[in-house]
Amino acid sequence: MNFLFTKKHIASLVFFRIVFGILAFLDVLVTWIYYHFKKNAFDPENYQFKYIGLEWAQAIPEPFMSIFFFCLCLSAIGICLGYHYKICASFFALGFTYVFLLEKCNYLNHAYLFCLLSFMMVLFPAHKAFSIDSLRGRVKSQDFIAYWPIFTLQFSMAIVYIFGGIAKINSDWLNAYPLKIWLPYKRDYFLIGPILEQEWLAWFMSYGGILHDLLIIPLMMFKKTRWFAFGCALTFHLMNTAIFQIGIFPWLSLALTALFFGSSFPLSLNKYLKEKLALVRKWNLSYIKAHRKSRLHLNKPTYIPSKRKAFITFSLFVFCLIMMLNPLRHHFFEGPVSWTEEGHRFSWRMMLRGKMAYGHFLVKNNHSQEEVKVKARDHLSKKQARKCLTHPDMIWQFGNYLGEIYRDKWDTDSVSVYPVVKAKLHFRKYQEYVDPNTDLTKEDWKHFESADWIRKLKKE
């Protein structure tokens, strides 16, 4: 594993630090404005779906929540500028993960990836060049680092692409679902609308998506195919941005993909821009002048003792193993994961299924035999209600939440909650999603066993 400690230029890591900081700021700002202010998703008075076992993550009231988001934005700026980098990166990693855990309904693959990357950035020496910390002498400025931080970022992107491609190899995706359903709804888009309702595009994007995800990393590893591959990646992500508006994920993916160009590629880009743009030349001269005043500069990687090398190697081995095994856990559950949702999250299964559901919950007082029909929308936001009925773990959580409410309301310790839900996956007809005779308050959620009260998907 000596390749992990070969000498590499720090430029690509600095490039990613800056991009990461910018995207972090934008993502937190949108979450603050859209989810917190507009959607009121983090109001502690409202119900939030927690990740089972991580219910300790609770929202805080205003104005403290807004102060927290403001500090999170500042820490993202600090990461970008390399200002008190370790403090800012640590605060951001903990804070962003805290926000991620507050509401399961907001789960996105890029948010999970961002959590992982945030903790990585704390460990990386990304602030040892082109940063305020290095200019002010807080850290020793370096031109070269060991390869392992860049490898970790490259490996993480490879996992996302490859497992995303493997997940697409299923009967529905190979028949162009769910894109056949989704794209016609975009027919009103400016300019591209008439194209989006053409069925051939769904087939092209389905098979193109598989080829892109499975081949992009191998093609980026060879110099002769690198520019072609990056052009395909750029086209793929810009199409997704234009059609689906999926936030920062395309730009994050492109930044990580660009790391395969080599550790010094930002220097070549900077050289080109200096020749074309006077403003870039001015910035470079200002940086060189300020850099000369810094206290110490190193032209070789910091010496890494053999014991630390062994620890880094072992830690990376464990990390890589977990990253490769985690997306496979759905194979331990019965039924297609797009239907049962068991093993779906944290597995890079991106935009693979379109599922709809409707129904209610029957709450019964076992002493008085009184029964009440409750709809999810009576207690949840529109998004929560929609997600709840298509995810068995949320059906279970909400059923137990209703049990607590009605135990207090009826002043009894014997309440049963039964789910009456019908759902459909893609082109199939609506069918019974869960067993309506299941008392959710009597069920325990099993992380590594199939829930026997989830109905099997009928073959059409």
C-alpha beads as a LAMMPS data file, in Angstrom:
LAMMPS data file: protein, C-alpha beads

460 atoms
459 bonds

1 atom types
1 bond types

-500.0 500.0 xlo xhi
-500.0 500.0 ylo yhi
-500.0 500.0 zlo zhi

Masses

1 110.0

Atoms # bond

1 1 1 0.000 0.000 0.000
2 1 1 2.995 2.285 -0.426
3 1 1 1.225 4.059 -3.305
4 1 1 -0.921 5.822 -0.687
5 1 1 2.142 7.767 0.430
6 1 1 3.624 8.720 -2.924
7 1 1 4.381 12.404 -3.481
8 1 1 1.540 14.401 -5.081
9 1 1 1.022 18.104 -5.635
10 1 1 -1.431 19.681 -3.207
11 1 1 -3.170 21.740 -5.933
12 1 1 -6.029 19.298 -6.575
13 1 1 -6.802 18.975 -2.864
14 1 1 -6.857 22.771 -2.524
15 1 1 -9.135 22.945 -5.575
16 1 1 -11.560 20.518 -3.959
17 1 1 -11.419 22.384 -0.639
18 1 1 -12.506 25.592 -2.353
19 1 1 -15.282 23.914 -4.354
20 1 1 -16.426 21.986 -1.295
21 1 1 -16.598 25.195 0.752
22 1 1 -18.632 26.997 -1.912
23 1 1 -21.072 24.105 -2.335
24 1 1 -21.328 23.681 1.435
25 1 1 -22.274 27.330 1.837
26 1 1 -24.910 27.166 -0.913
27 1 1 -26.423 23.907 0.352
28 1 1 -26.715 25.141 3.937
29 1 1 -28.130 28.486 2.793
30 1 1 -30.827 26.773 0.690
31 1 1 -31.657 24.397 3.544
32 1 1 -31.935 27.332 5.933
33 1 1 -34.163 29.422 3.669
34 1 1 -36.229 26.716 1.987
35 1 1 -36.606 23.890 4.500
36 1 1 -36.406 25.889 7.703
37 1 1 -38.150 29.171 6.902
38 1 1 -40.448 28.263 4.009
39 1 1 -41.309 24.654 4.871
40 1 1 -40.853 24.911 8.644
41 1 1 -39.284 21.451 8.569
42 1 1 -37.181 21.926 11.712
43 1 1 -39.789 23.376 14.066
44 1 1 -39.401 21.406 17.337
45 1 1 -43.179 21.676 17.818
46 1 1 -43.750 19.632 14.638
47 1 1 -43.163 15.925 14.141
48 1 1 -39.957 14.911 12.383
49 1 1 -39.074 11.449 11.121
50 1 1 -35.792 10.385 12.709
51 1 1 -33.393 7.702 11.586
52 1 1 -34.288 4.716 13.744
53 1 1 -31.776 4.510 16.592
54 1 1 -30.701 8.141 16.175
55 1 1 -33.720 9.813 17.733
56 1 1 -31.445 11.917 19.962
57 1 1 -31.075 14.425 17.116
58 1 1 -33.717 17.004 18.010
59 1 1 -34.390 20.430 16.504
60 1 1 -33.829 23.524 18.623
61 1 1 -36.227 26.508 18.766
62 1 1 -35.785 29.913 17.187
63 1 1 -33.720 32.044 17.214
64 1 1 -31.132 29.412 18.094
65 1 1 -31.782 27.328 14.969
66 1 1 -31.155 30.325 12.709
67 1 1 -28.034 31.260 14.693
68 1 1 -26.829 27.704 14.206
69 1 1 -27.439 27.844 10.429
70 1 1 -25.635 31.198 10.272
71 1 1 -22.602 29.716 12.048
72 1 1 -22.732 26.734 9.687
73 1 1 -22.596 29.125 6.704
74 1 1 -19.631 30.937 8.257
75 1 1 -17.794 27.655 8.791
76 1 1 -18.319 26.766 5.115
77 1 1 -16.745 30.105 4.140
78 1 1 -13.894 29.349 6.537
79 1 1 -13.307 26.004 4.792
80 1 1 -13.270 27.676 1.381
81 1 1 -10.776 30.341 2.469
82 1 1 -8.735 28.020 4.682
83 1 1 -9.321 30.282 7.679
84 1 1 -9.008 28.501 11.034
85 1 1 -9.573 25.498 8.816
86 1 1 -9.564 22.665 11.348
87 1 1 -12.056 24.447 13.611
88 1 1 -14.365 25.359 10.729
89 1 1 -14.158 21.899 9.136
90 1 1 -14.864 20.151 12.448
91 1 1 -17.833 22.396 13.247
92 1 1 -19.237 21.976 9.749
93 1 1 -18.896 18.187 9.780
94 1 1 -20.730 17.874 13.098
95 1 1 -23.278 20.586 12.270
96 1 1 -24.127 19.390 8.765
97 1 1 -24.542 15.821 9.998
98 1 1 -26.808 17.072 12.796
99 1 1 -29.061 18.816 10.248
100 1 1 -29.002 15.682 8.076
101 1 1 -30.249 13.586 11.009
102 1 1 -33.089 15.963 11.935
103 1 1 -35.523 14.890 9.204
104 1 1 -35.388 11.584 7.362
105 1 1 -37.883 12.826 4.766
106 1 1 -35.186 15.156 3.420
107 1 1 -32.781 12.287 2.717
108 1 1 -30.719 12.758 -0.423
109 1 1 -27.723 10.758 -1.543
110 1 1 -25.653 13.907 -1.977
111 1 1 -26.424 14.959 1.607
112 1 1 -25.179 11.588 2.887
113 1 1 -22.092 11.892 0.667
114 1 1 -21.541 15.409 1.968
115 1 1 -21.594 14.113 5.557
116 1 1 -18.882 11.587 4.705
117 1 1 -16.792 14.154 2.845
118 1 1 -17.156 16.659 5.675
119 1 1 -15.467 14.350 8.158
120 1 1 -12.797 13.483 5.586
121 1 1 -11.995 17.160 5.103
122 1 1 -11.263 17.505 8.823
123 1 1 -8.467 14.951 8.435
124 1 1 -7.006 16.234 5.164
125 1 1 -4.213 18.881 5.006
126 1 1 -6.274 20.897 2.528
127 1 1 -5.363 24.200 4.191
128 1 1 -1.614 23.931 3.739
129 1 1 -1.574 25.960 0.524
130 1 1 -3.574 28.839 -0.925
131 1 1 -5.226 29.494 2.430
132 1 1 -5.340 32.246 5.007
133 1 1 -3.906 29.810 7.559
134 1 1 -0.782 29.215 5.435
135 1 1 -0.375 32.902 4.564
136 1 1 -0.534 33.906 8.220
137 1 1 1.864 31.195 9.293
138 1 1 -0.616 29.163 11.322
139 1 1 0.449 26.072 9.358
140 1 1 3.522 25.240 7.319
141 1 1 2.770 25.907 3.675
142 1 1 3.334 22.883 1.428
143 1 1 3.434 22.205 -2.304
144 1 1 3.350 18.429 -1.936
145 1 1 1.417 15.945 0.171
146 1 1 0.979 12.180 0.384
147 1 1 -1.502 10.666 -2.084
148 1 1 -3.924 9.114 0.418
149 1 1 -6.287 12.126 0.843
150 1 1 -6.753 12.439 -2.931
151 1 1 -7.157 8.664 -3.252
152 1 1 -9.892 8.690 -0.599
153 1 1 -11.856 11.314 -2.532
154 1 1 -11.375 9.473 -5.822
155 1 1 -12.428 6.175 -4.280
156 1 1 -15.551 7.739 -2.762
157 1 1 -16.659 9.074 -6.144
158 1 1 -15.922 5.725 -7.764
159 1 1 -18.163 3.961 -5.245
160 1 1 -21.027 6.381 -5.928
161 1 1 -20.770 5.939 -9.693
162 1 1 -20.226 2.177 -9.808
163 1 1 -22.892 1.186 -7.288
164 1 1 -25.245 3.721 -8.840
165 1 1 -24.714 1.950 -12.175
166 1 1 -25.114 -1.538 -10.726
167 1 1 -28.373 -0.509 -9.034
168 1 1 -29.753 0.528 -12.433
169 1 1 -29.408 -2.981 -13.784
170 1 1 -32.932 -4.112 -12.894
171 1 1 -35.949 -5.026 -15.002
172 1 1 -37.812 -1.753 -14.505
173 1 1 -34.866 0.491 -15.351
174 1 1 -34.014 -1.663 -18.384
175 1 1 -37.571 -0.986 -19.576
176 1 1 -36.980 2.771 -19.136
177 1 1 -38.975 3.118 -15.912
178 1 1 -39.377 5.436 -14.059
179 1 1 -38.118 7.908 -16.699
180 1 1 -41.024 6.999 -18.989
181 1 1 -43.311 8.316 -16.267
182 1 1 -41.291 11.305 -15.040
183 1 1 -40.144 12.954 -18.273
184 1 1 -43.608 13.656 -19.796
185 1 1 -44.444 15.676 -16.676
186 1 1 -41.650 18.071 -17.720
187 1 1 -43.268 18.868 -21.090
188 1 1 -43.852 22.496 -20.108
189 1 1 -40.134 23.229 -19.670
190 1 1 -38.817 26.070 -21.787
191 1 1 -37.217 24.891 -25.057
192 1 1 -36.539 21.313 -23.959
193 1 1 -40.153 20.492 -23.006
194 1 1 -41.206 18.985 -26.393
195 1 1 -38.117 16.753 -26.386
196 1 1 -38.700 15.496 -22.845
197 1 1 -42.076 13.988 -23.721
198 1 1 -40.523 11.828 -26.454
199 1 1 -40.327 8.178 -25.330
200 1 1 -36.977 7.593 -27.036
201 1 1 -35.348 10.026 -24.598
202 1 1 -36.386 7.880 -21.611
203 1 1 -34.723 4.864 -23.238
204 1 1 -31.614 6.885 -24.122
205 1 1 -31.245 8.283 -20.620
206 1 1 -31.867 4.900 -18.965
207 1 1 -29.186 3.030 -20.881
208 1 1 -26.942 6.075 -21.090
209 1 1 -27.130 6.349 -17.302
210 1 1 -25.958 2.762 -16.868
211 1 1 -23.057 3.184 -19.301
212 1 1 -22.043 6.499 -17.756
213 1 1 -22.007 5.263 -14.173
214 1 1 -20.172 2.013 -14.911
215 1 1 -17.595 3.348 -17.389
216 1 1 -16.811 6.890 -16.253
217 1 1 -14.194 5.878 -13.655
218 1 1 -12.313 3.378 -15.894
219 1 1 -12.252 5.964 -18.697
220 1 1 -11.028 8.721 -16.353
221 1 1 -8.115 6.517 -15.287
222 1 1 -6.520 6.581 -18.743
223 1 1 -5.028 9.764 -20.171
224 1 1 -6.198 9.116 -23.750
225 1 1 -9.869 8.794 -22.764
226 1 1 -9.893 11.267 -19.881
227 1 1 -11.191 14.351 -21.706
228 1 1 -13.828 12.337 -23.550
229 1 1 -15.003 10.816 -20.278
230 1 1 -15.141 14.170 -18.511
231 1 1 -17.116 15.604 -21.428
232 1 1 -19.631 12.760 -21.036
233 1 1 -19.811 13.396 -17.285
234 1 1 -20.345 17.117 -17.877
235 1 1 -23.152 16.423 -20.364
236 1 1 -24.757 13.840 -18.069
237 1 1 -24.784 16.081 -15.002
238 1 1 -25.882 19.205 -16.865
239 1 1 -28.822 17.247 -18.313
240 1 1 -29.801 16.077 -14.837
241 1 1 -29.503 19.633 -13.526
242 1 1 -31.679 21.043 -16.298
243 1 1 -34.363 18.351 -16.031
244 1 1 -34.506 17.374 -12.355
245 1 1 -32.947 20.298 -10.428
246 1 1 -31.084 18.047 -7.996
247 1 1 -29.165 20.699 -6.097
248 1 1 -25.405 20.622 -5.674
249 1 1 -24.915 16.921 -6.470
250 1 1 -23.947 17.385 -10.162
251 1 1 -21.353 20.028 -9.301
252 1 1 -19.978 17.976 -6.421
253 1 1 -19.703 14.952 -8.705
254 1 1 -17.909 16.950 -11.400
255 1 1 -15.428 18.330 -8.846
256 1 1 -14.665 14.841 -7.566
257 1 1 -14.430 13.455 -11.103
258 1 1 -11.969 16.199 -12.037
259 1 1 -9.544 14.844 -9.405
260 1 1 -8.743 12.006 -11.816
261 1 1 -6.965 14.488 -14.118
262 1 1 -3.970 14.452 -11.804
263 1 1 -2.907 16.243 -8.681
264 1 1 -1.557 19.344 -10.444
265 1 1 -4.337 19.967 -12.975
266 1 1 -5.488 23.198 -11.215
267 1 1 -2.022 24.656 -11.884
268 1 1 -2.476 24.111 -15.624
269 1 1 -5.906 25.719 -15.424
270 1 1 -4.490 28.640 -13.465
271 1 1 -1.696 29.097 -16.019
272 1 1 -4.214 29.209 -18.851
273 1 1 -6.433 31.722 -17.054
274 1 1 -3.463 33.956 -16.219
275 1 1 -2.710 34.256 -19.918
276 1 1 -6.315 35.129 -20.754
277 1 1 -7.592 37.194 -17.826
278 1 1 -5.917 40.226 -16.247
279 1 1 -7.888 39.788 -13.037
280 1 1 -6.458 36.291 -12.518
281 1 1 -2.940 37.630 -13.132
282 1 1 -3.539 40.296 -10.487
283 1 1 -4.794 37.726 -7.976
284 1 1 -1.730 35.552 -8.607
285 1 1 0.673 38.424 -8.043
286 1 1 -1.116 39.389 -4.831
287 1 1 -0.958 35.809 -3.571
288 1 1 2.752 35.436 -4.412
289 1 1 3.524 38.687 -2.612
290 1 1 1.567 37.637 0.481
291 1 1 3.018 34.126 0.350
292 1 1 6.593 35.423 0.558
293 1 1 5.741 37.005 3.891
294 1 1 4.542 33.709 5.410
295 1 1 6.817 32.113 7.959
296 1 1 7.730 28.748 6.481
297 1 1 7.322 26.859 3.218
298 1 1 8.008 23.179 2.569
299 1 1 8.685 21.661 -0.860
300 1 1 8.195 18.066 0.193
301 1 1 5.475 16.138 2.069
302 1 1 5.616 16.116 5.841
303 1 1 7.438 13.000 7.092
304 1 1 4.985 10.289 8.126
305 1 1 6.259 7.759 10.708
306 1 1 5.822 4.081 9.846
307 1 1 3.331 3.500 12.680
308 1 1 1.157 6.354 11.417
309 1 1 1.391 4.973 7.885
310 1 1 0.170 1.624 9.159
311 1 1 -2.714 3.292 11.000
312 1 1 -3.731 5.317 7.922
313 1 1 -3.527 2.219 5.714
314 1 1 -5.632 0.137 8.106
315 1 1 -8.196 2.926 8.546
316 1 1 -8.523 3.356 4.787
317 1 1 -8.903 -0.401 4.330
318 1 1 -11.773 -0.477 6.850
319 1 1 -13.381 2.583 5.277
320 1 1 -13.164 1.145 1.755
321 1 1 -14.524 -2.195 2.915
322 1 1 -17.542 -0.573 4.593
323 1 1 -18.183 1.593 1.539
324 1 1 -18.192 -1.488 -0.695
325 1 1 -20.296 -3.715 1.566
326 1 1 -22.915 -1.220 2.738
327 1 1 -24.649 -0.872 -0.666
328 1 1 -25.055 -4.652 -0.792
329 1 1 -27.055 -5.022 2.412
330 1 1 -30.425 -5.007 0.613
331 1 1 -29.625 -8.550 -0.540
332 1 1 -30.284 -9.704 3.038
333 1 1 -33.934 -8.645 2.728
334 1 1 -36.751 -10.292 0.802
335 1 1 -38.380 -8.625 -2.164
336 1 1 -37.221 -5.825 -4.477
337 1 1 -35.678 -2.952 -2.563
338 1 1 -37.610 -0.394 -4.636
339 1 1 -40.784 -1.834 -3.108
340 1 1 -39.782 -2.709 0.452
341 1 1 -37.275 0.188 0.846
342 1 1 -35.240 -2.110 3.124
343 1 1 -31.582 -1.345 2.458
344 1 1 -32.373 1.559 0.115
345 1 1 -30.773 4.464 1.954
346 1 1 -26.988 4.938 2.025
347 1 1 -26.640 2.597 -0.970
348 1 1 -26.344 5.059 -3.871
349 1 1 -29.657 3.961 -5.342
350 1 1 -30.339 7.275 -7.073
351 1 1 -33.643 8.167 -8.749
352 1 1 -34.552 4.550 -9.432
353 1 1 -38.195 4.300 -8.515
354 1 1 -41.453 6.153 -8.763
355 1 1 -43.900 5.012 -6.117
356 1 1 -47.294 6.372 -5.113
357 1 1 -49.533 5.441 -2.194
358 1 1 -52.710 6.396 -0.362
359 1 1 -54.398 5.245 2.808
360 1 1 -55.006 5.904 6.478
361 1 1 -54.343 4.540 9.956
362 1 1 -56.988 2.918 12.127
363 1 1 -56.456 3.722 15.818
364 1 1 -58.369 1.527 18.270
365 1 1 -59.003 1.868 22.019
366 1 1 -58.802 -1.751 23.178
367 1 1 -60.803 -1.002 26.355
368 1 1 -63.738 0.973 24.976
369 1 1 -63.455 -0.469 21.439
370 1 1 -63.618 3.077 20.072
371 1 1 -62.005 3.419 16.635
372 1 1 -60.701 6.500 14.847
373 1 1 -59.573 6.788 11.222
374 1 1 -56.497 9.043 11.000
375 1 1 -54.886 10.380 7.836
376 1 1 -51.171 11.150 7.808
377 1 1 -51.872 14.633 6.457
378 1 1 -53.739 15.455 9.684
379 1 1 -50.432 15.418 11.596
380 1 1 -47.717 15.744 8.956
381 1 1 -46.624 18.122 6.234
382 1 1 -47.539 17.320 2.644
383 1 1 -44.058 15.958 1.911
384 1 1 -43.936 13.917 5.119
385 1 1 -47.354 12.394 4.452
386 1 1 -46.367 11.433 0.903
387 1 1 -43.058 9.898 2.001
388 1 1 -44.593 8.184 5.007
389 1 1 -47.041 6.067 3.008
390 1 1 -44.363 4.826 0.594
391 1 1 -41.778 3.845 3.230
392 1 1 -42.550 0.993 5.655
393 1 1 -40.146 2.276 8.323
394 1 1 -41.988 5.610 8.340
395 1 1 -45.359 3.821 8.452
396 1 1 -44.081 2.004 11.530
397 1 1 -42.728 5.183 13.125
398 1 1 -45.875 7.183 12.474
399 1 1 -48.062 4.340 13.749
400 1 1 -46.178 4.322 17.040
401 1 1 -46.402 8.115 17.201
402 1 1 -50.193 7.891 16.836
403 1 1 -50.228 5.235 19.553
404 1 1 -48.518 7.648 21.969
405 1 1 -50.898 10.472 21.087
406 1 1 -54.055 8.439 21.573
407 1 1 -52.842 6.740 24.740
408 1 1 -52.617 10.220 26.252
409 1 1 -55.843 11.416 24.641
410 1 1 -57.895 8.430 25.797
411 1 1 -55.986 8.020 29.058
412 1 1 -55.418 4.335 28.451
413 1 1 -52.409 2.067 28.103
414 1 1 -53.995 -0.222 25.497
415 1 1 -54.128 1.299 22.025
416 1 1 -53.654 -0.456 18.693
417 1 1 -52.754 1.197 15.382
418 1 1 -53.408 -0.552 12.063
419 1 1 -52.088 0.709 8.687
420 1 1 -54.457 0.644 5.723
421 1 1 -52.233 1.572 2.797
422 1 1 -52.229 0.810 -0.916
423 1 1 -49.274 1.603 -3.165
424 1 1 -48.059 1.148 -6.708
425 1 1 -44.587 0.957 -8.216
426 1 1 -44.119 2.442 -11.690
427 1 1 -46.562 0.987 -14.243
428 1 1 -48.169 -1.539 -11.862
429 1 1 -51.632 -1.284 -10.353
430 1 1 -52.274 -0.240 -6.766
431 1 1 -52.030 -3.123 -4.306
432 1 1 -52.080 -3.633 -0.575
433 1 1 -48.720 -2.367 0.674
434 1 1 -48.740 -3.564 4.276
435 1 1 -50.811 -6.034 6.262
436 1 1 -53.829 -4.073 7.590
437 1 1 -54.135 -6.535 10.496
438 1 1 -50.704 -5.595 11.848
439 1 1 -50.750 -3.649 15.110
440 1 1 -47.772 -1.361 14.599
441 1 1 -47.469 -0.683 18.330
442 1 1 -46.720 -4.379 18.891
443 1 1 -44.031 -4.585 16.211
444 1 1 -40.306 -3.994 16.689
445 1 1 -38.270 -2.590 13.828
446 1 1 -35.503 -4.976 12.788
447 1 1 -32.532 -3.434 10.987
448 1 1 -31.271 -6.732 9.571
449 1 1 -34.478 -8.712 9.068
450 1 1 -37.332 -8.309 6.620
451 1 1 -40.567 -6.935 8.083
452 1 1 -43.078 -9.750 7.533
453 1 1 -45.976 -7.276 7.479
454 1 1 -44.830 -5.737 4.185
455 1 1 -46.835 -7.294 1.362
456 1 1 -44.929 -8.881 -1.529
457 1 1 -44.939 -7.032 -4.815
458 1 1 -47.330 -8.668 -7.235
459 1 1 -46.048 -9.548 -10.671
460 1 1 -47.836 -7.794 -13.515

Bonds

1 1 1 2
2 1 2 3
3 1 3 4
4 1 4 5
5 1 5 6
6 1 6 7
7 1 7 8
8 1 8 9
9 1 9 10
10 1 10 11
11 1 11 12
12 1 12 13
13 1 13 14
14 1 14 15
15 1 15 16
16 1 16 17
17 1 17 18
18 1 18 19
19 1 19 20
20 1 20 21
21 1 21 22
22 1 22 23
23 1 23 24
24 1 24 25
25 1 25 26
26 1 26 27
27 1 27 28
28 1 28 29
29 1 29 30
30 1 30 31
31 1 31 32
32 1 32 33
33 1 33 34
34 1 34 35
35 1 35 36
36 1 36 37
37 1 37 38
38 1 38 39
39 1 39 40
40 1 40 41
41 1 41 42
42 1 42 43
43 1 43 44
44 1 44 45
45 1 45 46
46 1 46 47
47 1 47 48
48 1 48 49
49 1 49 50
50 1 50 51
51 1 51 52
52 1 52 53
53 1 53 54
54 1 54 55
55 1 55 56
56 1 56 57
57 1 57 58
58 1 58 59
59 1 59 60
60 1 60 61
61 1 61 62
62 1 62 63
63 1 63 64
64 1 64 65
65 1 65 66
66 1 66 67
67 1 67 68
68 1 68 69
69 1 69 70
70 1 70 71
71 1 71 72
72 1 72 73
73 1 73 74
74 1 74 75
75 1 75 76
76 1 76 77
77 1 77 78
78 1 78 79
79 1 79 80
80 1 80 81
81 1 81 82
82 1 82 83
83 1 83 84
84 1 84 85
85 1 85 86
86 1 86 87
87 1 87 88
88 1 88 89
89 1 89 90
90 1 90 91
91 1 91 92
92 1 92 93
93 1 93 94
94 1 94 95
95 1 95 96
96 1 96 97
97 1 97 98
98 1 98 99
99 1 99 100
100 1 100 101
101 1 101 102
102 1 102 103
103 1 103 104
104 1 104 105
105 1 105 106
106 1 106 107
107 1 107 108
108 1 108 109
109 1 109 110
110 1 110 111
111 1 111 112
112 1 112 113
113 1 113 114
114 1 114 115
115 1 115 116
116 1 116 117
117 1 117 118
118 1 118 119
119 1 119 120
120 1 120 121
121 1 121 122
122 1 122 123
123 1 123 124
124 1 124 125
125 1 125 126
126 1 126 127
127 1 127 128
128 1 128 129
129 1 129 130
130 1 130 131
131 1 131 132
132 1 132 133
133 1 133 134
134 1 134 135
135 1 135 136
136 1 136 137
137 1 137 138
138 1 138 139
139 1 139 140
140 1 140 141
141 1 141 142
142 1 142 143
143 1 143 144
144 1 144 145
145 1 145 146
146 1 146 147
147 1 147 148
148 1 148 149
149 1 149 150
150 1 150 151
151 1 151 152
152 1 152 153
153 1 153 154
154 1 154 155
155 1 155 156
156 1 156 157
157 1 157 158
158 1 158 159
159 1 159 160
160 1 160 161
161 1 161 162
162 1 162 163
163 1 163 164
164 1 164 165
165 1 165 166
166 1 166 167
167 1 167 168
168 1 168 169
169 1 169 170
170 1 170 171
171 1 171 172
172 1 172 173
173 1 173 174
174 1 174 175
175 1 175 176
176 1 176 177
177 1 177 178
178 1 178 179
179 1 179 180
180 1 180 181
181 1 181 182
182 1 182 183
183 1 183 184
184 1 184 185
185 1 185 186
186 1 186 187
187 1 187 188
188 1 188 189
189 1 189 190
190 1 190 191
191 1 191 192
192 1 192 193
193 1 193 194
194 1 194 195
195 1 195 196
196 1 196 197
197 1 197 198
198 1 198 199
199 1 199 200
200 1 200 201
201 1 201 202
202 1 202 203
203 1 203 204
204 1 204 205
205 1 205 206
206 1 206 207
207 1 207 208
208 1 208 209
209 1 209 210
210 1 210 211
211 1 211 212
212 1 212 213
213 1 213 214
214 1 214 215
215 1 215 216
216 1 216 217
217 1 217 218
218 1 218 219
219 1 219 220
220 1 220 221
221 1 221 222
222 1 222 223
223 1 223 224
224 1 224 225
225 1 225 226
226 1 226 227
227 1 227 228
228 1 228 229
229 1 229 230
230 1 230 231
231 1 231 232
232 1 232 233
233 1 233 234
234 1 234 235
235 1 235 236
236 1 236 237
237 1 237 238
238 1 238 239
239 1 239 240
240 1 240 241
241 1 241 242
242 1 242 243
243 1 243 244
244 1 244 245
245 1 245 246
246 1 246 247
247 1 247 248
248 1 248 249
249 1 249 250
250 1 250 251
251 1 251 252
252 1 252 253
253 1 253 254
254 1 254 255
255 1 255 256
256 1 256 257
257 1 257 258
258 1 258 259
259 1 259 260
260 1 260 261
261 1 261 262
262 1 262 263
263 1 263 264
264 1 264 265
265 1 265 266
266 1 266 267
267 1 267 268
268 1 268 269
269 1 269 270
270 1 270 271
271 1 271 272
272 1 272 273
273 1 273 274
274 1 274 275
275 1 275 276
276 1 276 277
277 1 277 278
278 1 278 279
279 1 279 280
280 1 280 281
281 1 281 282
282 1 282 283
283 1 283 284
284 1 284 285
285 1 285 286
286 1 286 287
287 1 287 288
288 1 288 289
289 1 289 290
290 1 290 291
291 1 291 292
292 1 292 293
293 1 293 294
294 1 294 295
295 1 295 296
296 1 296 297
297 1 297 298
298 1 298 299
299 1 299 300
300 1 300 301
301 1 301 302
302 1 302 303
303 1 303 304
304 1 304 305
305 1 305 306
306 1 306 307
307 1 307 308
308 1 308 309
309 1 309 310
310 1 310 311
311 1 311 312
312 1 312 313
313 1 313 314
314 1 314 315
315 1 315 316
316 1 316 317
317 1 317 318
318 1 318 319
319 1 319 320
320 1 320 321
321 1 321 322
322 1 322 323
323 1 323 324
324 1 324 325
325 1 325 326
326 1 326 327
327 1 327 328
328 1 328 329
329 1 329 330
330 1 330 331
331 1 331 332
332 1 332 333
333 1 333 334
334 1 334 335
335 1 335 336
336 1 336 337
337 1 337 338
338 1 338 339
339 1 339 340
340 1 340 341
341 1 341 342
342 1 342 343
343 1 343 344
344 1 344 345
345 1 345 346
346 1 346 347
347 1 347 348
348 1 348 349
349 1 349 350
350 1 350 351
351 1 351 352
352 1 352 353
353 1 353 354
354 1 354 355
355 1 355 356
356 1 356 357
357 1 357 358
358 1 358 359
359 1 359 360
360 1 360 361
361 1 361 362
362 1 362 363
363 1 363 364
364 1 364 365
365 1 365 366
366 1 366 367
367 1 367 368
368 1 368 369
369 1 369 370
370 1 370 371
371 1 371 372
372 1 372 373
373 1 373 374
374 1 374 375
375 1 375 376
376 1 376 377
377 1 377 378
378 1 378 379
379 1 379 380
380 1 380 381
381 1 381 382
382 1 382 383
383 1 383 384
384 1 384 385
385 1 385 386
386 1 386 387
387 1 387 388
388 1 388 389
389 1 389 390
390 1 390 391
391 1 391 392
392 1 392 393
393 1 393 394
394 1 394 395
395 1 395 396
396 1 396 397
397 1 397 398
398 1 398 399
399 1 399 400
400 1 400 401
401 1 401 402
402 1 402 403
403 1 403 404
404 1 404 405
405 1 405 406
406 1 406 407
407 1 407 408
408 1 408 409
409 1 409 410
410 1 410 411
411 1 411 412
412 1 412 413
413 1 413 414
414 1 414 415
415 1 415 416
416 1 416 417
417 1 417 418
418 1 418 419
419 1 419 420
420 1 420 421
421 1 421 422
422 1 422 423
423 1 423 424
424 1 424 425
425 1 425 426
426 1 426 427
427 1 427 428
428 1 428 429
429 1 429 430
430 1 430 431
431 1 431 432
432 1 432 433
433 1 433 434
434 1 434 435
435 1 435 436
436 1 436 437
437 1 437 438
438 1 438 439
439 1 439 440
440 1 440 441
441 1 441 442
442 1 442 443
443 1 443 444
444 1 444 445
445 1 445 446
446 1 446 447
447 1 447 448
448 1 448 449
449 1 449 450
450 1 450 451
451 1 451 452
452 1 452 453
453 1 453 454
454 1 454 455
455 1 455 456
456 1 456 457
457 1 457 458
458 1 458 459
459 1 459 460
